[in-house]
């Protein structure tokens, strides 16, 4: 039986009207920005399922834009996010689409920088304002953004997982969950931790020659 | 630890404590935070609730789609200028519940309680009790933790989602939480809190979730207004000494089974009920 915090029942504090279509959408946008960085001037949102059908009435569009601009689900500027994006010179586009077998509230967020390079993050709003990130630029992943998260890509080699977990524990970072997937010889690792990986741990992991991508994602406060 | 109403009452009786004290102890246990910190955090939520309950009474509000807006102001103005059938307390309570619903529908800030769609009921009910009996902020926070305990038990054993259980699981559970909160604030026993919650759920068992165009607006705002009234009368019935023949845990189980047997068309899909009326369809076409 799942244990609830009182703030799961009396919360989240959020901008309405819908925890899944508005608060979850803002959260998806914000986590996507954490992953993609802030070097973009063009964002395209591919909306799937119920997101595609009801995004205007639920303010899903404004919430997604607010999220990629860095706003939290309880930020009262969400309502004005289109205007704020325009002031920042960021172009926004919404496309209703079918992303295939996906949760009904799914969005693929494609960021583009001034050189035309693109990077995308796909995720779903799974209820009550909670989300699941499922794809980062072609890498299948699964994490919620509730905990500090470490994303790694590396050339797969025996012993890498143990090396990384040793570095984390020697830096006093407890691992909550760890998932590794592999495509050809490239492994993608998603580690959810109780505390954010510190600079020292990141530097140590980066010294490993096989690791060519490393990213820490701050948890998004639910309040 | 408690998973059911029965355990909760047993623990309250054994320790000679109120529901909110047990809820707070458990929250402190699972989060490692002090009772004081948790109460402060709840106080932050209370501030948002107080603001959302009054904002649309004092300000012009229009929802994103334009389906609702201005209802709470109308109720307040009517109450202030007429002798009403329901009187001051009930009309003010309805106005406050409508206010939060309007704030929510217009992309303002609310506290989901237990959901965004039903967020108007609990704040209005507890503020009504506080104002009528001149209680203080500590009392209302005790009411909020009592309500959270009830919501937690329903979430564990049934559902608080309209998509799974219909409106009974959202506005019904919100009213059940609110009724228990009021009973606590007015000095009722833990058993009386649970009777109030049971009565509130019984009163709306089977209520469907059929919002026009799938938006949390119409009829959601009305059901927040009637939901707070349900909470108030359920609290009064329980405080008068009336007991629910069927105990709380069985009422919750029944609500869950009713929710499961509701067809999908009546569970937040906008395919049945008011959403599927010619007028509902017309508005859907216009908005989406």
Interface residues (C-beta under 8 A of the other chain):
Chain A: X1 X2 X3 X4 X5 X6 X7 X8 X9 X10 X11 X12 X13 X14 X15 X16 X17 X18 X19 X22 X23 X50 X53 X54 X56 X57 X58 X59 X62 X74 X76 X78 X79 X127 X128 X129 X223
Chain B: X3 X23 X27 X30 X31 X38 X41 X42 X44 X45 X48 X63 X64 X65 X103 X104 X105 X106 X107 X108 X109 X110 X111 X112 X113 X114 X115 X116 X117 X119 X122 X144 X145 X147 X148 X149 X151 X152 X155 X156 X160 X161 X177 X213 X214 X215 X216 X217 X287 X288
